[in-house]
């Protein structure tokens, strides 16, 4: 039992990533409100950011600047890629919210079930 608790505490960032990923996926799948789906998508994206950033940090690592006395270097590539992913995620969220506003103007609702019901009536 003590080994199990130790494993959880030692890898808490991975457990947080898993929790956020499952929570975000659940919100996207289980909710009919489009804004809630976008929030779930944002939570899921955040978990992916954590998934890539967590192994990018090396304890005792220094920035990749060649100098005497440094032997362990941290790779800056994951951080650069995640910065790009954050910008793309914000743009995707803005586009999604713009589409939700337009859908609300046309159908008068942002609930998927009501929109599908209106499409069946025609």
N, C-alpha and C positions, 0 to 999 in steps of 0.2 A: 504494500500500500504506500509506503514511504517513497519507493522508487517511482510510482505513478505520479504522486504529487510533485516530486522533484522534476520529472519529465515535463509536466504541465507548466511549472514555474519557469523552467529553463527556456521553454519555447512559447512563451506567452504571446509574442507577436504573431506567430503562426496561428495560434488559436483565435486571436482577434480577427485575423484575416479570414479564417474559415467561417467564423460567426457572421462577419459582415457580408461575405459572399453568399451564404445561405439566406440571410435575412433579405438582402437585395433581390436575389432570385425569387424568393417567396413573394415579395411585394409585387414584382413584375408579373408573376404568373397569377396570383390570387386576387388581385384588385382589379376592378372594372373602371375606376376613375383614372383618366389619362394623366392627370398631374401626379397622382400617387405612383403611377407606373414610371414616370420620369424621375421621381425621387428615388424609387427602388433602383432604377438604372444608374443613378448617380452614386448610390451606396455601393452597388456592385462594382462600379468603376473605381471607387476609392479602395475597395479590397484588392483589386488588381494592382493598383499603385503600391500598396503595402507589400503585396506579394513580390514585386520586383525590387523595391527599395530595401527590404529587410536583409537579404543576403548581400547587398551592395556595400554594407558597412562592415569593415573588418576591425575588430578590436586591436588597438595598437598600430593600426595602419595610418600612414600619412598621405597627404596629397601626392600625386605622381610627379614630384619635382626631384630630379636627381641631385643628391647631395651626399656628402660623407656621413656615415652613421645611420642611415635609414636603409632598412632591408625589407620592410613590409609596406606595400603600397595599396591604397584603396583605388578601385577602378571607378572613374567618374562617369563612364558610359551609361550605367543604369539610371543615374540621376538626370542626365541629359535627356534620355529617352522618356522618362516619366514626366519631365517638364513639358516636352512636346505633347505627350498623351493628355496632360492636364489641359493644355490649350485646346486640343481637339475635342476633349470632353466638354469643356465650357461651350464651345461652338455648337456641338451636337445638342446640348441641353437647350441652348438659345433657339436653335432651329425647331426642336421639339415643342418648346413652349409657344413659339410662333404658330406652329401647325395646330396646337390645341386651341389657341385663340381663334384661328380661322374656322376650325371645326365647330367651335361654340357659336360663332356667328351664323354659320349655315344651318346647323341642326338644333341649336338652342340648348345643347347639353354637352357634357364631356364624359358621360357614362357610356361605356361600350354597349351595354345591353339595350339602352334606349335608342342608340343610333342604329343598331341592327334591327330593332323592332320597327323603326321608321322606314328602313329600307325594304322590309317585308311588306309594308302596307301599300307601297307604290306598285 
